[in-house]
Amino acid sequence: MELGLGIDTGGTYTDAVLLDLETNELISKAKALTTRDDLAVGIRNSLALFDKALLKKVSMVSLSSTLATNSVVEGKGCRVGVISVGRDFDRSITADESITITGGHDLNGIELAPLDLETAKQFLLSLPNKVDSLAITSYLSVRNPEHELALKKLANELLDLPVVCGHELSSSLGFNERTLTSIMNARLIPIIKELINSMKSVMKEYEINAPLMIVKGDGSLMNDEVAIERPVETIMSGPAASMIGAKTLTGLNDAIVMDMGGTTTDIGILRNGQPRLEKEGAMIGGKRTRVTAAEIYTSGIGGDSRIVVKGGKFSLTSLRVMPLCIAATKWPQLLPRLEEISQRCFFFNLESINVNNIVQDIEFFIKIKDIKDAPISENDRKFLEIIAREPYSLSEAGASLDLHPFAFNVSKMEELGMVQRIGLTPTDILHAEGSYIEYERKASEYGVKHQALKMNREYEDFLAFAKEKVIEKLGEELLKKLFLENIGTFEMDKVAQDLVRRAISGPLADDFNCAISLNLPVIGIGAPVAAYYPQMAEKLKARLLLPEHSEVGNAIGAVTGSVIEQVEVLIKPVSGSRLIDDPNCTVFAVFGKYEYETWSQAVEEGTARGCEYVRNKALKSGANNVDINIVQDNREYSVGLEYSDSKILMETVLTITAIGKPNQFSVEEA
């Protein structure tokens, strides 16, 4: 029996399964809280529930995680510098330091302007202690990457920082999207590196001598070394694993998969047993990336989403906070403080302040980690010192340090991942109503009581109202995914918004109502789904499946994937030679630009280079016994019958895919 260990490190829980790799039979499962300050602790706690003798027999370890997706949704990560070449990038894409220099290429891979290496050099020399990684993007580098490669070489000579180039991550056109992807990748490097190092340290403790694989956003696998180089490819890792896990658990080939975690709810559709890949890139936080991934819609609503009451209005935000019930279990001294807060209510609200910038009375902060040379004030450093020991609210910290509570920039420290906010969440709502109790229920009750006072509602009424808002939000997000899948957009005008509201909220005392029914079944993955999904499915007249072991569906999916690497090779006839039977051609690919005297030679050489490229990538990613699949698409233009119905070759696209199962070995075989 070949044993595989699948682990999913989510925003709230770390799930683990032991699976028979030959039969996909679940041998054992475990769940522990994810420890954001030290990921190794949560991983270690989950593995501690397994038979150590079985762990020593594991021949492959595979890890999926929502950490990359969550970090993007929450706007967290390291400091990034950006060099853009030939064109400025969309400034809605944030970078800590950036510069635009001359250079770049046209669609034919011809240099538009010389690369300004001297300006780039001066910028690079200014970066030490300002950024933690560097992203380089050049205009149309997918047609000729020479400027990005030259800058990467220079950066590696001058700096000791991770450097990523846009063409290494995507072969698609779209300068802004490719820049966004590069910045994401650079920002995520330390987050994924920390996760992998934590996993490897725990494997060593449990004497697990096996390859470590990481799930990519398309559901395939790569080894740990490649994951550190291309962490952006782990965006949608957890959701993609849940899609595979849902198929394994139910056997359904066509279904909607909804995975509700602590930070996000991820929605994808299985068709013919596989998640459909979105080559245009994953959609995160309303922005399109160039990361090939499963077509998954990610919404910032989860069990640990922050509940805010402002001016008597209820809001669910995308920020993940530690639930009050979990915090009070870890720090019992919070209970009397929460009880005191629950008995008072300040009705003064600053209506002009954005919800994300409000700090509520029942919210506390705990330090997660230090960042050397972090751009924070002296007051913030004092704040970090006192919350290193136990959680404090802003008013408590201000009183202790003799400072105004607004003297601390907690939003910046949250963005940098230095602090964790504690507050009321949907998980607390379930604890307070008694439908799900695993942690300190009293803390949740106190938080609900305080927020109910702020909304001038009775306790039970607030609970029902809050739970209904979560259910309605889930239903709305599911419909957005279906609109995007079937119509191509989820943007709604006022009429569409009202129709959706009527369908989800139920009958209204108006002249008409609206009902929507789903043609595909819904598979629920995640721990809290039983509390919300049945009511949501009823509203949308959908068949719902909550399979056994659904709470560890991601971990099951993580250990059942393959290594898949793909490259597209574009072959275009040189201008003016299209009418020739075997025209001169240019080959454009991530591995370079090449000129050939004939189309047949370009196809032959492009195929050979592409096969070598994907085979090496697959082997580097940890594949064994690689198979190559080649699809050739000759795109032609017909000139009509008056010209003997001849066709002119416009371009040829070679899609070359390498597939292989991960290497496996155990300590007994080593």
C-alpha positions in Angstrom: 0.0 0.0 0.0 1.4 3.4 -1.1 0.4 6.1 1.4 0.0 9.7 0.5 -0.2 12.5 3.0 -2.4 15.4 1.9 -2.4 18.6 3.9 -4.4 21.8 3.4 -3.2 24.9 5.4 -6.1 27.3 5.3 -6.7 30.6 6.9 -8.4 29.0 9.9 -7.8 25.2 9.9 -5.0 22.9 8.8 -6.5 19.7 7.5 -4.6 16.4 7.0 -5.5 13.1 5.5 -3.7 9.8 4.9 -4.8 8.2 1.7 -4.1 4.9 -0.1 -2.7 6.2 -3.4 -3.8 3.1 -5.3 -7.5 3.1 -4.2 -8.0 6.7 -3.0 -9.3 5.1 0.3 -9.2 7.5 3.2 -7.1 5.8 6.0 -7.2 8.7 8.5 -8.1 12.4 8.8 -7.3 15.2 11.3 -8.0 18.9 11.7 -6.2 21.5 13.8 -6.2 25.3 14.0 -3.9 27.1 11.6 -1.3 29.1 13.5 -0.5 32.2 11.5 2.4 33.3 13.7 4.1 29.9 13.3 2.5 27.6 10.6 4.6 24.7 11.8 2.6 24.5 15.0 -0.7 24.0 13.2 0.8 21.4 10.8 2.4 19.6 13.7 -0.9 19.6 15.7 -2.7 18.0 12.8 -0.1 15.3 12.3 0.0 14.5 16.0 -3.4 12.9 15.6 -2.0 10.2 13.2 -0.3 6.9 13.9 3.4 7.8 13.8 4.2 4.4 12.3 1.9 5.1 9.4 3.5 8.5 8.8 6.9 6.9 8.4 5.5 4.9 5.5 4.3 7.9 3.6 5.8 7.9 0.0 4.5 11.4 -1.0 3.4 14.6 0.7 1.2 17.1 -1.1 0.2 20.5 0.3 -2.6 22.8 -0.8 -3.2 26.2 0.7 -5.4 29.2 0.6 -2.6 31.4 2.1 -1.7 32.9 -1.3 -5.3 33.7 -2.3 -6.1 35.0 1.2 -3.0 37.2 1.2 -4.1 38.7 -2.1 -7.7 39.2 -1.0 -6.5 40.8 2.3 -3.7 42.9 0.6 -0.9 41.3 2.6 2.6 40.4 1.6 6.2 41.7 1.5 7.4 45.0 0.1 7.9 44.9 -3.7 9.9 47.0 -6.1 8.9 47.2 -9.8 10.7 48.1 -13.0 8.4 48.6 -15.9 9.9 48.9 -19.4 8.5 50.7 -22.3 5.2 51.6 -20.7 3.9 52.7 -17.3 1.6 50.2 -15.5 -1.8 50.8 -14.0 -1.2 52.6 -10.7 -4.1 50.8 -9.1 -1.7 48.0 -8.9 0.3 48.9 -5.8 4.0 48.7 -5.4 6.3 50.0 -2.7 9.0 51.3 -5.1 8.7 51.6 -8.8 10.2 53.1 -11.9 9.4 53.2 -15.6 12.3 53.2 -18.1 12.7 53.2 -21.9 12.7 49.9 -23.8 10.2 47.3 -24.8 9.3 45.5 -28.1 6.5 45.4 -30.7 4.3 42.5 -31.7 7.0 41.2 -34.0 9.5 41.1 -31.1 11.5 44.0 -32.6 13.0 46.5 -30.1 11.0 49.7 -29.8 13.7 51.6 -28.0 17.1 50.8 -26.4 16.9 49.5 -22.8 18.0 52.2 -20.3 20.2 50.1 -18.1 21.9 53.1 -16.4 18.7 54.4 -15.0 17.7 50.9 -14.0 21.1 50.5 -12.2 20.6 53.7 -10.1 17.1 52.5 -9.1 18.3 49.1 -8.1 21.1 50.6 -6.0 18.4 52.6 -4.1 16.4 49.6 -3.1 18.3 48.0 -0.2 16.1 48.1 3.0 13.2 49.4 1.0 11.8 46.3 -0.6 12.0 42.5 -0.1 11.6 41.4 -3.7 11.6 42.8 -7.3 9.3 42.4 -10.2 10.4 43.2 -13.8 7.9 43.7 -16.7 8.7 44.8 -20.2 6.2 45.8 -22.9 5.5 42.8 -25.1 8.2 40.7 -23.4 6.1 37.6 -24.4 7.2 38.3 -27.9 10.9 39.0 -26.9 12.0 38.6 -23.3 15.6 40.0 -23.8 15.0 43.3 -21.9 13.6 41.5 -18.9 16.4 39.0 -18.9 19.0 41.7 -19.1 17.5 43.5 -16.1 17.2 40.3 -14.1 20.9 39.7 -14.7 21.8 43.2 -13.5 19.5 42.9 -10.5 21.1 39.6 -9.5 24.5 41.2 -9.7 23.6 44.2 -7.5 21.0 42.9 -5.0 20.4 39.8 -2.8 16.7 39.7 -3.5 14.2 37.4 -5.3 13.6 38.7 -8.8 10.7 37.7 -11.0 10.1 38.5 -14.7 6.7 38.8 -16.3 7.4 36.5 -19.2 8.4 33.7 -16.8 4.8 33.7 -15.3 2.6 34.2 -18.4 2.8 34.0 -22.1 -0.4 35.9 -22.6 -0.7 39.5 -24.0 -1.8 42.1 -21.5 0.9 44.3 -20.0 -1.1 45.5 -16.9 -2.3 42.0 -16.1 1.2 40.6 -16.5 2.5 43.3 -14.2 -0.1 42.6 -11.6 0.8 38.9 -11.8 4.5 39.7 -11.3 3.9 42.0 -8.3 1.7 39.3 -6.8 4.4 36.7 -7.3 7.1 38.9 -5.7 4.8 39.8 -2.8 4.0 36.2 -2.1 7.5 34.7 -2.1 8.1 35.0 1.7 4.6 33.8 2.6 5.0 30.5 0.5 8.6 30.1 1.6 7.5 30.3 5.3 4.8 27.7 4.6 7.2 25.3 2.9 9.9 25.6 5.5 7.3 24.9 8.2 6.1 21.8 6.4 9.6 20.5 5.9 10.6 21.0 9.5 7.5 19.0 10.7 8.2 16.3 8.2 11.7 15.9 9.6 10.3 15.7 13.1 7.9 12.9 12.1 10.6 11.1 10.1 8.7 11.5 6.8 11.3 11.1 4.1 9.3 11.8 0.9 9.0 14.4 -1.8 7.0 17.5 -0.9 4.6 18.7 -3.7 2.5 21.8 -3.8 -0.9 22.2 -5.5 -1.1 24.8 -8.2 -4.1 26.9 -9.1 -5.0 24.5 -11.9 -5.1 21.5 -9.6 -1.8 20.1 -10.8 1.4 19.7 -8.7 4.9 21.2 -8.4 7.7 20.5 -6.0 8.7 22.8 -3.2 11.7 24.4 -5.0 9.6 25.5 -8.0 6.8 26.7 -5.7 9.2 29.2 -4.0 10.2 30.5 -7.5 6.6 30.8 -8.7 4.4 31.2 -5.7 1.8 33.1 -7.7 0.9 29.8 -9.3 -0.4 28.6 -5.9 -3.2 31.2 -6.1 -6.4 29.1 -6.1 -4.4 26.2 -4.8 -6.9 25.4 -2.1 -10.0 25.9 -4.2 -8.5 23.8 -7.0 -7.7 21.0 -4.6 -11.3 21.2 -3.3 -12.6 20.7 -6.8 -10.6 17.5 -7.2 -11.6 16.5 -3.7 -15.3 17.0 -4.4 -15.0 14.8 -7.5 -13.2 12.1 -5.5 -15.8 12.2 -2.7 -19.0 12.3 -4.8 -18.1 10.7 -8.1 -20.0 13.5 -9.8 -18.6 14.8 -13.1 -20.8 17.9 -13.5 -21.5 20.0 -10.4 -21.0 23.3 -8.7 -18.4 23.1 -5.9 -18.6 25.7 -3.1 -15.8 25.6 -0.6 -16.4 27.8 2.5 -13.3 28.4 4.5 -12.3 30.9 7.2 -11.4 33.7 4.8 -13.1 33.1 1.5 -15.8 31.0 -0.2 -14.5 29.6 -3.5 -16.9 28.6 -6.2 -16.1 26.5 -9.3 -17.8 24.2 -11.7 -16.9 20.6 -12.6 -17.5 19.7 -16.2 -16.8 16.2 -17.4 -15.0 15.5 -14.2 -12.5 18.3 -14.5 -12.4 22.0 -13.4 -12.4 24.2 -16.5 -9.2 26.1 -16.8 -9.3 29.9 -17.3 -6.4 30.7 -19.6 -7.1 34.4 -19.3 -6.1 34.0 -15.6 -7.6 33.7 -12.2 -9.9 36.5 -11.0 -8.9 37.8 -7.6 -10.5 40.7 -5.8 -12.1 41.9 -9.1 -8.8 41.9 -10.9 -7.8 39.5 -13.7 -4.4 37.9 -13.4 -2.4 36.0 -16.0 -2.1 32.9 -13.8 -3.6 29.8 -15.5 -6.0 28.3 -13.0 -9.2 26.6 -12.5 -12.1 28.9 -13.3 -13.0 29.7 -9.7 -14.8 32.7 -8.3 -13.4 33.7 -5.0 -15.5 35.8 -2.6 -14.3 37.4 0.6 -16.9 35.7 2.8 -15.9 33.0 5.2 -16.4 31.7 8.7 -13.9 34.3 10.0 -15.1 37.3 7.9 -15.3 40.5 10.0 -18.8 41.6 11.1 -19.1 45.4 11.4 -22.0 47.4 12.8 -21.7 51.1 11.8 -24.4 53.6 12.3 -26.9 50.8 12.9 -26.0 49.1 9.6 -24.7 45.5 9.4 -21.7 44.7 7.1 -19.8 41.6 6.2 -16.2 42.5 5.1 -13.5 40.5 3.4 -11.0 41.0 6.2 -10.3 37.8 8.1 -10.2 38.2 11.9 -9.8 35.7 14.7 -13.2 34.8 16.1 -13.9 35.9 19.6 -14.6 32.3 20.7 -11.2 31.1 19.5 -9.4 34.1 21.0 -11.0 33.6 24.4 -10.1 30.0 24.4 -6.4 31.0 23.9 -6.6 34.0 26.2 -9.3 33.5 28.9 -8.5 37.0 30.3 -10.5 38.4 27.4 -13.8 37.1 28.8 -14.3 39.6 31.7 -13.3 42.4 29.4 -15.8 41.3 26.7 -18.5 41.0 29.4 -17.9 44.5 30.5 -18.0 45.8 26.9 -21.2 43.9 26.2 -23.0 45.9 28.9 -22.3 49.3 27.3 -22.9 50.8 23.9 -21.6 54.0 22.3 -24.1 55.2 19.8 -21.7 57.8 18.3 -20.5 56.7 14.9 -18.3 58.5 12.4 -20.4 58.0 9.3 -17.7 59.4 7.0 -15.1 56.8 7.9 -14.9 53.7 5.7 -16.0 50.5 7.3 -12.5 49.0 6.8 -10.9 51.8 8.9 -13.2 51.5 11.8 -12.1 49.7 15.0 -15.0 48.4 17.1 -15.1 48.2 20.9 -15.1 44.4 20.8 -12.0 44.2 18.6 -8.6 43.4 19.9 -5.1 42.9 18.4 -2.3 40.4 18.9 1.2 40.5 17.4 2.0 37.9 14.8 5.6 38.8 13.7 8.2 41.4 13.4 9.4 42.8 10.1 12.8 44.4 10.0 12.8 48.0 8.8 9.0 48.0 8.5 7.6 51.5 7.7 5.8 52.0 11.0 5.9 54.7 13.6 7.4 54.7 17.1 3.9 54.6 18.5 3.2 51.5 16.4 6.3 49.8 17.8 5.2 50.5 21.4 1.8 49.0 20.5 3.5 45.9 19.1 5.5 45.5 22.3 2.4 45.3 24.6 0.3 43.1 22.3 3.2 40.6 22.0 2.1 39.3 25.4 -1.7 39.3 25.1 -4.5 40.9 23.1 -5.3 44.6 23.6 -8.0 46.8 22.2 -7.0 50.2 20.9 -8.5 51.9 23.9 -6.7 49.6 26.3 -3.4 50.1 24.5 -3.9 53.8 24.5 -4.6 53.9 28.2 -1.6 51.7 29.0 0.8 53.8 26.8 -0.8 57.2 27.7 -1.6 57.7 24.0 -4.8 58.4 22.0 -6.3 55.2 20.6 -6.1 56.7 17.1 -2.3 57.0 17.5 -1.8 53.5 16.1 -1.9 52.7 12.4 -3.3 49.2 12.8 -4.4 49.0 9.2 -0.8 49.3 8.0 0.4 46.7 10.5 -2.5 44.4 9.3 -1.5 44.9 5.7 2.1 43.9 6.5 0.9 40.8 8.4 2.4 42.0 11.7 -0.8 41.9 13.7 -4.0 39.8 13.9 -7.3 41.5 14.6 -9.8 39.7 16.9 -13.5 40.4 16.3 -17.0 39.1 15.8 -17.5 36.6 12.9 -20.0 34.2 11.4 -18.2 31.5 13.4 -19.2 33.4 16.5 -22.8 33.6 15.3 -22.9 29.8 15.2 -21.4 29.5 18.6 -23.8 32.1 20.1 -26.9 30.3 18.7 -25.5 26.9 19.9 -25.5 25.2 16.4 -21.7 24.8 16.4 -19.7 24.9 19.7 -16.0 24.0 19.7 -14.5 27.0 21.5 -15.5 29.6 24.2 -19.2 30.2 23.6 -19.5 33.0 26.2 -17.1 35.2 24.2 -19.3 35.0 21.1 -22.4 35.7 23.2 -20.9 38.9 24.6 -19.9 40.0 21.1 -23.4 39.4 19.8 -25.0 41.2 22.7 -22.8 44.3 22.1 -23.5 44.4 18.4 -27.2 43.8 18.9 -27.3 46.8 21.2 -25.7 48.9 18.5 -28.4 47.9 16.0 -31.2 48.3 18.6 -32.2 44.7 18.2 -33.0 41.9 20.6 -30.3 39.2 21.0 -32.1 36.4 19.2 -33.3 38.7 16.5 -29.7 39.8 15.8 -28.6 36.2 15.6 -31.2 35.3 13.1 -30.6 38.5 11.1 -26.8 38.0 11.0 -27.1 34.3 9.9 -29.6 35.3 7.2 -27.2 37.9 5.9 -24.5 35.3 5.6 -26.8 32.9 3.7 -28.0 35.7 1.4 -24.4 36.7 0.7 -23.5 33.1 -0.1 -26.4 32.9 -2.5 -25.6 36.2 -4.1 -21.9 35.1 -4.7 -23.0 31.8 -6.2 -25.3 33.6 -8.6 -22.4 35.9 -9.6 -20.3 32.9 -10.4 -23.1 31.4 -12.6 -23.6 34.8 -14.3 -19.9 35.0 -15.0 -19.8 31.4 -16.3 -22.9 31.7 -18.6 -23.1 35.4 -19.5 -19.4 36.5 -19.2 -20.0 39.2 -16.5 -21.4 39.5 -13.0 -22.0 43.2 -13.3 -25.7 44.0 -12.6 -27.9 47.0 -13.1 -30.5 48.1 -10.6 -33.2 45.8 -12.1 -30.9 42.8 -12.0 -29.9 43.5 -8.5 -33.5 43.7 -7.4 -34.4 40.5 -9.1 -31.5 38.7 -7.4 -32.5 40.2 -4.1 -36.1 38.9 -4.5 -34.9 35.5 -5.5 -32.6 35.2 -2.5 -34.6 37.0 0.2 -37.9 35.3 -0.7 -41.4 36.6 -1.4 -42.0 40.3 -0.9 -45.3 42.2 -0.5 -45.0 43.7 -4.0 -46.8 43.1 -7.3 -44.3 40.4 -8.3 -41.6 38.0 -7.0 -38.7 36.2 -8.6 -37.4 32.7 -8.3 -34.2 31.1 -9.7 -33.6 27.4 -9.9 -30.2 25.7 -10.5 -29.7 22.9 -13.1 -26.5 21.7 -11.5 -26.2 20.1 -8.1 -24.1 21.9 -5.4 -21.3 20.1 -3.6 -20.5 21.7 -0.2 -16.9 21.5 0.9 -15.6 22.9 4.3 -16.4 22.7 8.0 -19.3 25.3 8.4 -21.3 24.3 5.3 -24.0 22.4 7.1 -25.0 25.6 9.0 -25.5 27.7 5.9 -25.8 25.7 2.6 -29.1 23.9 3.2 -31.0 27.2 3.5 -29.1 28.7 0.6 -29.8 25.7 -1.6 -33.5 25.9 -0.7 -33.7 29.5 -1.8 -32.2 28.6 -5.1 -34.0 25.3 -5.6 -30.8 23.4 -5.9 -29.9 19.8 -5.1 -27.3 19.9 -2.3 -24.6 17.3 -1.5 -22.7 17.4 1.7 -20.5 14.3 1.4 -18.8 12.5 4.2 -15.3 13.9 4.8 -16.3 17.1 3.1 -14.5 19.0 5.9 -11.2 17.7 4.7 -12.0 17.8 0.9 -9.1 20.1 0.1 -6.6 17.8 1.7 -8.0 14.8 -0.2 -7.8 16.7 -3.5 -4.2 17.8 -2.7 -2.9 14.3 -2.7 -4.6 13.0 -5.8 -3.2 15.3 -8.5 -0.5 15.1 -11.2 2.4 17.3 -12.4 1.3 19.2 -15.5 3.4 21.8 -17.3 2.3 23.5 -20.5 3.8 26.0 -23.0 2.3 27.8 -26.1 4.5 28.3 -29.1 3.4 30.9 -31.6 4.6 30.7 -35.2 3.8 33.6 -37.5 4.8 34.0 -41.2 7.0 37.0 -41.8 5.1 40.0 -43.2 4.9 39.7 -47.1 5.6 36.0 -47.2 2.1 34.6 -46.4 1.4 33.7 -50.1 4.5 31.5 -50.3 3.7 27.8 -49.8 6.3 27.4 -47.1 6.9 31.0 -45.8 9.6 32.5 -43.7 8.4 32.4 -40.0 9.2 33.7 -36.6 8.7 31.6 -33.5 7.6 33.4 -30.3 7.8 31.6 -27.0 8.7 32.0 -23.3 12.0 30.5 -24.1 12.9 33.1 -26.8 12.3 34.4 -30.3 13.7 32.5 -33.3 13.7 33.1 -37.1 13.4 30.3 -39.6 13.5 30.2 -43.4 10.4 28.0 -43.7 7.2 27.3 -41.9 7.9 23.5 -41.8 11.3 24.1 -40.2 9.7 26.5 -37.7 7.1 23.9 -36.7 9.8 21.2 -36.4 12.2 23.3 -34.3 9.4 25.0 -32.3 8.0 21.6 -31.4 11.4 20.2 -30.4 12.3 23.3 -28.3 8.8 23.3 -26.7 8.9 19.6 -25.8 12.4 20.0 -24.3 11.1 23.1 -22.3 8.0 21.5 -20.8 9.8 18.1 -20.2 12.5 19.9 -18.2 9.9 22.0 -16.3 7.9 18.9 -15.4 11.0 17.1 -14.2 12.1 20.1 -12.2 8.6 20.2 -10.7 9.0 16.7 -9.5 7.3 14.6 -12.2 8.2 11.0 -13.0 7.7 9.2 -16.4 6.7 12.3 -18.3 4.3 12.0 -21.2 4.2 14.8 -23.9 1.0 15.9 -25.7 1.2 18.2 -28.7 -1.8 20.1 -30.2 -1.1 22.0 -33.4 -3.6 24.7 -34.5 -3.1 26.1 -38.0 -5.1 29.3 -38.2 -5.9 30.1 -41.8 -7.8 32.7 -43.8 -9.9 31.6 -46.8 -9.6 34.0 -49.8 -12.8 32.6 -51.5 -13.8 30.5 -54.5 -12.7 33.1 -57.1 -9.1 32.3 -56.0 -9.6 28.6 -56.2 -10.7 28.5 -52.5 -7.1 28.8 -51.4 -6.2 29.6 -47.8 -3.5 31.8 -46.4 -1.7 30.8 -43.2 -2.1 33.5 -40.5 -0.4 31.7 -37.7 0.3 28.4 -36.0 -0.1 27.8 -32.3 1.5 24.7 -30.7 0.2 23.8 -27.3 2.6 21.4 -25.7 1.8 19.7 -22.4 3.9 17.5 -20.2 2.1 15.2 -17.7 3.5 12.9 -15.1 2.8 11.5 -11.6 4.9 12.8 -8.8 8.0 11.0 -7.7 7.4 8.7 -4.7 9.7 7.1 -2.2 9.6 6.2 1.5 12.3 6.0 4.1 12.2 2.2 3.8 13.1 2.4 0.1 15.7 5.1 0.4 
